[in-house]
Amino acid sequence: MISGKFAITTHILTLLSKFPGEYLSSEFIASSMNLHPVLVRKEIANLKKNSIVESKEGKNGGTRLLKSTSEITLDDIFKLTFDEVTLGYSKKEPNPKCPVGKQMNANLDELYKDVNSTISQQLQAITLEDFSNKF
């Protein structure tokens, strides 16, 4: 399902790109999004796990980018935040005796596969640098 993780992660990385080499606190980053710092730290942990950012603790601690913004595509960010986009399925299993019901989920699976391919292709063409330059 669609969530705000992509937007949050993109916001974090865009903000970090505007302060190259500086360590930004999760409180500072969270204030930019009007979010609780715990939500920001959760996404930062995922970015750290994938070697996109590094963090240090302490008085002058925070998070900074490890990779160049030209090396990170929005597709990379998308794949860090989603396995794939789905627009949902019926809460109940469709009737297997119905000509529509018995094929609904298979046809939705194919549609979602196509949607994900299209999203990926579009996001591969946009680097974090390209996106950050809009600000």
C-alpha positions in Angstrom: 0.0 0.0 0.0 1.0 3.6 -0.5 2.4 5.3 2.6 4.3 8.5 3.4 7.7 6.7 3.7 8.9 7.8 0.3 8.0 11.4 0.9 9.6 11.4 4.4 12.8 9.7 3.1 13.0 12.1 0.1 12.5 15.0 2.4 15.3 13.8 4.7 17.7 13.3 1.9 16.9 16.6 0.2 17.4 18.5 3.4 20.7 16.7 4.0 21.8 17.6 0.5 21.3 21.3 1.3 23.8 21.0 4.1 26.7 18.9 2.6 29.1 17.5 5.1 27.1 18.8 8.0 25.5 16.6 10.6 21.9 17.5 11.1 20.0 16.5 14.2 16.8 14.4 13.9 15.0 17.2 15.7 16.1 19.7 13.1 15.0 17.4 10.3 11.7 16.6 12.0 11.0 20.3 12.4 11.3 20.8 8.7 8.5 18.2 8.2 6.4 18.9 11.3 6.9 15.3 12.4 8.0 13.6 15.6 11.8 13.0 15.6 11.2 9.3 16.3 9.5 8.9 12.9 12.6 10.6 11.3 15.0 8.4 13.2 13.2 5.3 12.0 13.7 6.3 8.3 17.3 7.4 9.1 18.0 3.9 10.5 16.8 2.4 7.1 19.1 4.9 5.3 22.0 4.0 7.5 21.4 0.2 7.0 21.6 0.9 3.2 24.8 3.0 3.5 23.2 6.2 2.2 23.8 8.3 5.4 26.0 8.1 8.5 25.1 9.3 12.0 27.1 10.2 15.0 25.9 10.7 18.6 26.6 13.4 21.0 26.4 17.2 21.4 27.4 17.8 17.7 25.9 14.6 16.4 23.4 14.1 13.7 23.1 12.6 10.3 24.8 13.4 7.0 24.9 12.0 3.5 27.5 9.4 2.6 26.8 9.3 -1.1 26.9 12.0 -3.7 23.4 13.3 -4.6 24.3 12.6 -8.3 24.7 8.9 -7.3 21.2 8.5 -5.7 18.1 8.2 -7.9 14.6 8.7 -6.7 14.1 5.0 -7.8 16.8 4.1 -5.2 14.8 6.0 -2.6 11.6 4.4 -3.7 13.1 0.9 -3.4 14.4 1.7 0.1 10.9 2.6 1.2 8.6 0.1 -0.7 8.8 -3.4 -2.0 6.2 -2.4 -4.5 3.1 -0.3 -4.9 -0.3 -1.9 -4.7 -3.6 -0.1 -4.7 -5.1 -2.8 -2.6 -7.3 -5.9 -2.9 -10.7 -6.8 -1.8 -10.9 -7.7 1.9 -12.6 -10.9 1.0 -11.5 -13.5 -1.5 -13.5 -13.1 -4.7 -15.9 -15.9 -5.7 -13.9 -18.5 -7.7 -17.1 -19.5 -9.6 -17.6 -15.9 -10.9 -16.0 -15.2 -14.3 -14.8 -11.8 -13.0 -14.1 -12.9 -9.4 -11.9 -15.8 -10.3 -9.6 -13.6 -12.4 -9.7 -10.4 -10.4 -6.6 -10.8 -8.3 -4.4 -12.1 -11.1 -5.4 -9.2 -13.3 -4.8 -6.7 -10.4 -1.3 -8.4 -9.9 -0.5 -7.8 -13.6 -1.7 -4.2 -13.4 0.4 -3.5 -10.2 3.4 -5.0 -11.9 3.0 -2.6 -14.8 2.5 0.3 -12.5 5.6 -0.5 -10.6 7.6 -0.8 -13.8 6.4 2.6 -15.0 7.2 4.2 -11.6 10.6 2.7 -11.5 11.4 3.9 -15.1 10.4 7.4 -14.3 12.2 7.6 -11.0 15.4 6.2 -12.4 15.8 9.3 -14.6 15.7 11.7 -11.6 18.7 12.0 -9.3 18.5 13.4 -5.8 20.7 16.2 -7.1 18.1 17.0 -9.8 15.3 16.9 -7.3 17.3 19.0 -4.7 18.0 21.7 -7.3 14.3 22.5 -7.3 14.7 24.0 -3.8 
